[in-house]
Amino acid sequence: MGRNIRKRRSPLTVKVIAASAAVVLGGGGLLYAQMNASAHESNNSAQNYTKAAAASAVATISCPDVGQKLTNVPAKAKQGVATELANLDKQITEAYARLASTRQAQANDANFVQNAIVGPLKEKRAATINRIRLDITRVGGTFDNSLSQLAACTTQSANQTTAGQGNNNGGQNNNGGQNNNGNTGQASAAPSASASAPANIGGQAGNGPVAADFVDITKVAPNVLSKPAKTGQASTGTFTTRCGTNQNKNHNTDNVIVAPGVTNGAHHLHDYVGNQKVNAFATNDSMLAAPSSCQNQSDLSSYYWPVVRVQDGTQDFDQNADGGGKEGNVGKILTPVQAQIKYVGSPASKVVAMPQFLRIITGDAKTTTNGLANANAHWSCTGFENKVQLTTQYPICPQGSNVVRTFAFQSCWDGVNIDSANHRTHVAFADPASGVCGNGFKAIPQLTMRLVYKITPPTIQADGTVKNAFAVDGFPEQLHKPSTDHDDFISVTKNNLAATIANCINTGKRCQ
C-alpha cells in the first residue's frame, strides 16, 4: 500500500478509505483499513468527548526504541539492562508530561520544546545508554556504539500521529521483528511554536484518541483473504484453555517480561488471566507455585493484555495512580464479555511442544514512534470478523454488534531460547503464503486470543469530537493509537500439559 496522504477537510467531513495491505491472522489473511478525518480543535471541554487535534500542534515526543536494537545481552547483564531500559521509558513519560503541561510556554517561545524538553531528554538518555554499555561490557559482552546515536529525540505533530502511518503489513511478515524495516522512530523536527498550541491532543486526558482513530466498520470494504493451503503434514487440531475474563480484576502496571523488578514498568494497566501471581517481581519458581484462573489447573501460563477503557467522563480506581490517570490512561475500565484462548496448528507441518517459561510479546506498544513494522493489532466487530480487520483504527460497530480484539502470536521458535534481548528474535511468524517457518525455526502451537467487549458505539460529532470514545491503555506519549495494541504471554505448565497440547494439535483433535 502506498503512503497515506492526509488532506485538510472541513470539520463536517469524515471520509473513510479502505486500504489494501495484506496480513495474516491465525492462519487467515487480513487487510487493514485507513481513515482520513478532519482535524479540528474544539473549545468544548465536556469530558465525555475526545477532541480532534490541530494539525500543526506538537503532539508527542518521538524517541528511538533502544530495546529493539539490543540483540545480544549477556545473562549477567540482563537485569541491569532491563532496569535502564525501564529508565528510558520513565524519562520519555516525564518529558511527555512536561510537554503536555507547558502548552502556553510553547506558544510564547518557539524554542521552548527544544531547550526545555527535548534537549534535556537527550542528555538523560545518553547517560542511560552509557550505563547500558557499561552493564554489557563489564561482563565481557559487546556493545554496538552506534546505539549511542539513539539518545536524540524529536517531536511529532498531530498530523504525523493520526491514521495512516505509512506502509505496513500488520506486523505479520516481519519474522517477529527479525526483518525490521529500520525505522527508529525518528520524526521531523517540531513545527514552529509561534502558532497557538492547543490545550490537548484529543481524549479525556488530553492524549488521544482523536476522530481519525475511528472508522465506521460498515463503510470499510471486505478485506479478509483466504488461509494458506494445508499440506499433508498439517497439524489441524486445536486446544482451548478456559481462563475467564479477569472478572476478579487482577491488574497491575508492571511487565515482568520487558521490565523485571521494575514497578510500573509498563506505564499502563494490564488484565491478567491464567497465572494469578504475576507482577514485576515474579520468577519462574513463583509462577510454578501460583494459583491459576484456568479451568485446567495444569495451565499456569500468564496471559496479559492492556485494558480497554471507555472515555465517558468517569474515573476508575487508578485515576490518581501511576500507569493510570497520572499517565493519561483514564476512563472506565472494561472487562471483556468473552475471552477465548486457543492454540492452533500449522498448515505446513506438525508442531513441537512449547518450552517451559517461553516468553512471547506480539504487537508493539510504541508504534506511534516506532512505525508499524511490528504492529499486530486486529480490531473488528462481531458479525464482521471474517470480512474486515483493522490495524490503525478502532471500529465503530453497528447497534447490536460488539468490539473484538484478536491476537495471533508468533508460531515459529528458534528451538533454543525462551526469550531474547529484544524479546522478539527468538520467535517469528510463519510465511503468510505457505505457513512455513523459516531460518531453521520450528513450528510451535500458535496462541490465538479473541477478546469481545460490549461498548456503546462512539459517535463523531459535527465539530470533530468523538463522544464516548474507547481506547487501549498505553504509554502516554503513544496517544492511545489502535496500532499500539499488544499482548503478552509466558508459557508455564505442569503435568506434561505442553506435550498434551502439541499432541492434540498434531493428531487433529479438538481438546480443552
N, C-alpha and C positions, 0 to 999 in steps of 0.2 A: 504494500500500500504506500502511496506517495505521502509526502509530508502534508499534514493538515494545515491549511491556510485560513487563519481567522480573519473575518471581516467585521467591521463595525456595523451594527444594525440598530434599529430603533428599539427603545425599551419594550415595545409591544411584540417584538419579533422573536420567536423561538423556532429555529429551523433544525430539523433532525436529519442527519446524514448517515446512511448506513455505510460502514466500512467494508473492506474486502480482504482482510488478512486472516489466513487460516491458522488455527492452532488445534491441539488435541486435548481432550479431557476424558480421562478414564477410558481410553481406547476409542473415543468418539471424536470426530473432528468438529471444531467450532470456529466461528468467526466472532469478531467483536465489532461493536458499533461505536460511532463517534457522533458527537452532537455539537453544533455551534449555537450559542445563545448570546443574547445581548449582554453587555456588562454595564450596569448602571448602579451607582451608589445612591442609596436612599437615606433620607434623614429619619425615616421611621425607626424607632428604637424598640418596637414590640419584640419581646424575646422569643416568641414562637415563629419568628420569621428569620430565615437566613438570607443575608444580603449578597447580591451580586457584587463583584469587585470592580473598581475603576481600573481600566486597562493600563493606565500609566503608573499605578501605585507600586511602591516597593512592597511586595507581598511576603517574601520569605527569604531565608538565608540558605544558600546552596554550598555545601561543603563536600568534597570528595570523600567517599566511604573507604577509609583506610583498612578496615577489617576485611573487605572483599579482596584486597590486594595482597593480603598475607596468606601465603600458600604453604609455608613450612615453618612452624614454630616448634622448637624443642619441647619435650614434655615438661622439663623442669622450668620452662619459662611461661607455660600456658596460663597459670593463674595470674601472674604479674601482667602479662599482655592483655588478658581479658579485663582486668581491673582498669588498665589505662585506656582500653577501647571504650569502656563504660564512661571514663572521664571525658573522652572526646564527645560522646553523646550528651553528657551533662553540660559541657561547655556550649554546645550548639543550642541546647534548650534554654540556657541562661541568656545567651545572645539574642535568641528569638524573642524571649520575654522583654528584653530591653528594646528591641526593635518595635514590638507592639505597643510599648508604653511611652514611646517618645515621638509620636506622630507629629505633634506640633513643632518640636525641635527640628525634625526633619524638614518640615515645611519652611522653617525660618533659615535653615543653613544647608546649602546644597552639599556640603562636605561632612555633615554630621554622621551619616551612616558609616562612611569610610573611616573617619577619625575616631569616633567614639564606640563603634561596634565591630566592624569587620577587621580593622587594623589590630585592635587588642585581641580579638579572637584568634587571629593568625599567630600572634606571639604565644598565646596559651597552647595552641595546637602544636606549634613547633616544639615547645618544651616537652609536651606529652609524647609526641612521636619520637623524640630523642630518648625518652625513658623507655619506650618500647624497644628501640635499638639496643639500649644497654641491657634490658632484660634478656634479649635474644643472644647478644654477643658474649655476655659474661658466662653463659653456659656452653659456649662453643658453637652457637648457631651462626648462620649467615644472614645479614640484614641487607636488603636492597636499598641502597642510599637514595635511589630515585623517589622512594616513598616520602622523603623529607619535603619534596615539592608539593605534597598534598596538604600542606599546612594552610595554604591560602584558600579563603572562601570568597564567594561573590554573592550577589543577591539576584533574585528573580522578581520580575514584575508580574502583576496579576495575569496579564495575557500570556505569560510563559508557563503558568501553572494550571491553566484550565484544560478542558477536554482537548484531546488530540495532541498527545505528547510525542509525535513523530512516529516513525516506523516501529512496529513491534510485532511479535508473534505470541504474545501472551506468556512468554517465558517457557514455552513448551519445547522449543527446539534448541535450547542453549546448553544441553547436557548438564543441567544442574548448576550452571554458572561457569562451566569449563571453557566455553567459547564466548565469553563476554565480549560485547562489542567495543569495549574500551572506554565507554562513556564514564567519566569520573565525576559527573555531576556538576561540572563547571558550567556556569551560565554567563550570559553577557553582563557587563557592568550595570550597576543600578542606574536607572534614569535619573535625570536631574530632580532634586527635591524642591525645585523652585515652585512646582505646581503644588497646590494644597494637598497634603497627604490625608487619606481617609481615616476615619476612626477605627475601622476594622476591615478585614478581608473576608466578609461573609460569616455566617454562622452565629449561634447563640453566644459563643465565647470570642468571636472576632477572628477565628482562624479556620473558617470553612465549615461545611461545604458551600458552594455557590450554585447558581442556577445551571451553569454549564456542566455541572457534575451529575445532572439528572436527565433521563430520557424516558419518554413515553414508549414503553416496550411495544405497544400496538402499532407504532409507526416505524418500527425497525424491520427491515426485510429479513426473512428467514436466512439463517447463515450457518446452520449445523451441517457438517459434512459426514460422509459415511466413515465407519470404523475401518481400521486395517483388516485385510482379509486374514482369516485364521489358516494356519498351516496344519499339517498332520501332527505336529509336535505341540500344538497349542495347549495351554493349561486353562481349562474352561470353567473350573469350579469357582465357588465364592465362599467366603467365611464372614459372617456378620456377627459383630460383638455389640451387645446392648448395654450401654453405659450411662444412659439418661441424658438429660439436657442441662445439667447443672442447676436443678431445682433447689438444691441446698446452698446455692450462691457461694461456691468455693472460688474465690477471686484472689488475685494479687497482681502487683505491677512489676514483678520480677521476671527474669528469663534465665533459667539455670543453664540453658544451652550456650547462649552468647555472652552472658554476664554472670558466671557463677560467683557466689559470695558477695554480690553487689545488690543491696536493697534498692528497689525501684529501678532496676537496670533496664526495664522495657520502656519506662516513662508512659505506659498506658496499661489499662486493665485487661486481664485475660479471664475467660471462662476456663475452668479445669474440669474434665471428666476423666474417668478411669482412676489412676493413682491419686489418692487424696492427700498426700503429704509432699507435694512438690512446691518448692519455693527456691529462692536463690541459694539456699544452703543445703539442698537435698543432695544426697550421694547415691551411688548405685546400691550400697548396702541399706540405706534408709528407705529407698523406694521398694526394695525387696521385702522389707518388713512392714510396709504401709498397707492400709485397707484400700479396697477398690470400689468404685461405684458401679463396676460392670457386673452383670448377672453371672458371667463366668468368672469366678474368683481367681482363676489362674491367670487372668488378664490383668496385670498390674501396670500396663503401659500408661503413659501420660499423654493425653490428647488435649491440647490447649490452643485457644484462638482469641484474638481481640474481641471484646464485647462490641455489640451494636447498640447505639443509643438513638432515641428519637429526641430531636431538639424542639420540644414543645413548650419551653419556658420553665419546666420543672427542674428540680435539683435532686440528685441522688445522694447516697450516703457519703460519697467521696468528693463532694463539692469543694471542700476545703483541704483536700489531701493531695500529696504528690502523686503524679500519674493520673489524677482525676481533674477536678476543676482548676487546681493550681497550674495545670499544664494544658488547659484548653480542651480537656475531654469532659464534656458536660451533657446534661440531659438525662432522661430516664433510661436506665439500663434495661434492655430487652432480653428475656430468656427465650431461647428457641422453643417453638411448639413441637418441633421434631428434630432429632439429631441421629442420623443414620451413619454408622461407621462400618464400612465393608472393605474387605480385602479381596482383590480380584487378580486374575492371572494374566499371562502374556499371550498374545495371538501368535507368537512365533516359537515359543519354547516352554519347557517346564520351568518351574521356579525352584530356587533353593530357599531354605528357611532363613528368616531374618536373624541376624546375630543378636545375642543378648546385649542390651544397652545401646543399640543403634540409635543415633540421633539424626533426624531429618527436619529441615526447615524448608517449606515450599512457599514461593512468592517472595516479595521484597517489601519490607515496611518503609522503604525510603525511595520509592520510585519518583516522587516529585523532584528529587535532586539527582538520583542515580540514573534516571531514564528507565525504560521499560524492558531492558534485556532480561531481567529475572522475574518480571511480573508473572503471576499465576493466579490472578483474581478472576473469578467467574461468578457473575451476578445474573439472575434471571427471575422469572415468576412462575408459580405453579400454572400448568397449562401451556407454558411456552418453552420449557426446558429443552425439548427436542427440536425447537425451532430457532431460538435466539439465546446467545450467551454474550455477556458484556464484560469488558475488562476495565475500561476507562470511564464508565458511567454507572451510576446507581439506577436501577429500573423503577419507573413509576408504573405500578401494576394496576390493572383494572379492578373494579369492585369485585370482591369475591375471590381474588387471586392473592396469594401470599408471596413475599420476597424469599428467594432461595439463594444461599451462598453454597457453592460447590468447590471442593478441592480434590485434585488428583496429584498425589505425591510422586516424587521420582521413583521409578520402578527398576532401576539398574544400580548395582552395588559393585564397588571395586574388589570385593572379595577379601579385603584385609582390614580396613579401618572402620571403626564405628563412629568416627567423627573426623573432621578436617579443620585446619586452621581457620578457614573462612566459612566452615560449616556447609560447604557446597560440593567440593571437588571429590568427595568420597562416594557420592551418588550422582545419578544422571537420569535424564529422561530417555526413553527408548526412541528410536527413529519414528517420526509420526506417520510415515507412509507404510513401513513394514512392521513396526513394533519390535525390531531387533535392537538389542543392547550392543553398543559399540565399544571400541577401545579395550577389549578384554573384560568388560564388565559382565556381571551375572544378573539374570532376571530374578527379582525377589517379588513376593506378593505386593501388589500395588495397593497402598492405603488410599481409599477414597472416602470423602466425607460430604454429607449433604445436610445443611442446616436450614430450617424453614422458620420464618418469622411472620407473625401476624402484625402488619403495620398499616395504619391508615394512610392511603396514598398521598404523598406530598403534592402540593399544587403550586405551580409557578404563577405568581401574580402579575398584573399588568405593569407594575413598577419594577419588575425584575427580581423581586424577593421570592423566596420559597417558603411556604407555610408547612410546618410540621416536617421539616427535613429530617432524614435519618442519616447516620454516618458510622463508619467503623472507627474505633479508637485507634490512635496512632501517636507518633512523635509529634509534638506541637508544630514544628516547622514544616511538616508534611501536609498540613492544611486539610486533613481528612479526605484525601483523594481516594476514590474507589479502588484504583490500581494498587494502593498500598496494602490491600488486604493480604493476609498471610496466615500460615498455620504451622504449628509445631508438634513434634512427636518424639517420644522416647520409648523404644520397644523394651518392655520389661515383662517377662512371662515366667511361669513356673509349671511344673508337672508336664514338661515337654510340649507345651502349647504351641510354640513356634513351629515345631515339626508337624504337629497336627494340622495347623493352618496350611502349611505348604502341601501336605499330603492330600488334604481335602480339595485344594485347588487343582493339584496335578491329576487327580482322579475324576474330575468333573462333577463333584458333589456340591450340594448346597448345604452348608453347615452353619451352625451357630452355637 
